[in-house]
Amino acid sequence: TTVQRANLDLGKGADTVTFGNNTAFVGKSTLDLGPAGGKADKVIFKGSNTAEGGKVVIENFDSKDKLLVKGEVLKQSDLEDGKTIDGTSIKIEFAD
């Protein structure tokens, strides 16, 4: 699968987005997890997939949300606002 400059707006409610092992990224893609205080969202990069080849920005990440990268579950307390996760092309932007 190829994700090419996608803009995904997940809105309210609990959502899960999974990128498989063989997902290729081209350009910058954005995932907006929706307003803060909603239900928990999950974004999963399976296997060693780290958005190589492109850039993924995850917006509105809050304390309920979870990110799974390289088999590790990351929560807001594990991440820094506006920073790219080490060894990946994944950038996190916290909800206001």
N, C-alpha and C positions, 0 to 999 in steps of 0.2 A: 504494500500500500504506500502511496505517496501523498503526503500532506503538503500542499503548496499554498503558501501565503493565506492560510485560513483564518477566519474570525469566528469563533464559537461563543455565543452568548447563552449561558446555561440558565439564566434567570433564577427564579425562586425555586425552592424545593431541593431535595437531595438528588444529586446526579453522580454518575460514575462514568469517567472517560478512560478508556484503555487503549494504549498504543502498543501494538504487538511487536515481537522481536524484529521483524523485518520492515518496520515502518521507516520510510525515508522522508526527511524534512527538507523542503526547499524554501528559502526565504524566511521571513518572520511570520509566525503564526501566533495568534492571541486567543487565550481561553479566559473569558470573563465568568467567574464563578457565581456572580450575582451579588445582591445586597448582603451586607454583614448582618449577622444575627439570624440568618436563615438556617435551614437544615444542613447537615454535614455533606460536603462534596468530597469525592475521591478522584484523583488523577493518577493513573498508573502507567508507568513506562516499563513494559515487560522485559525480562532478561537483562541484557546489558545495554538496552536502548536508552540513549541519553540525549536524543534530539540532534545527533550529529548531522552535519550537512545543512542545517538551518538554525533557527533560533525560535524558542517557544517562550512566550511571556504569559505567566499565569497571574491574572488580575483578581483583586478582591478576595485574596486568601485570608481567612480568619481563623480563630482559635478552634473551630469545630472541624475544619477541613484537614484532609490528609493527602500526602503525596508519597507515592511509592516509586523510588528510583534505585536501580542496582540492588533490588531486594531489600532495601532499607525503607522503613516507614518514617516519614518526616512530618512533623507538626509545626505550627507557627513558632513555637519556642525553640525549634531546631534551626530556624532560618533567619536570614537578615533581610529586612525590607529593601527592595531596590537592587539586590545583589544577585549575581548569577551563582548558581550552586556549583561548587568546585568540581571540576572534571566533567562538566556538562555544558549544554547550551540552553539551560533552563533558567529563566529569571523569574523571581517572585516579587509581586507587588501586593502589599497587605491592604485589606479593606480599611477604610477610614472609620 
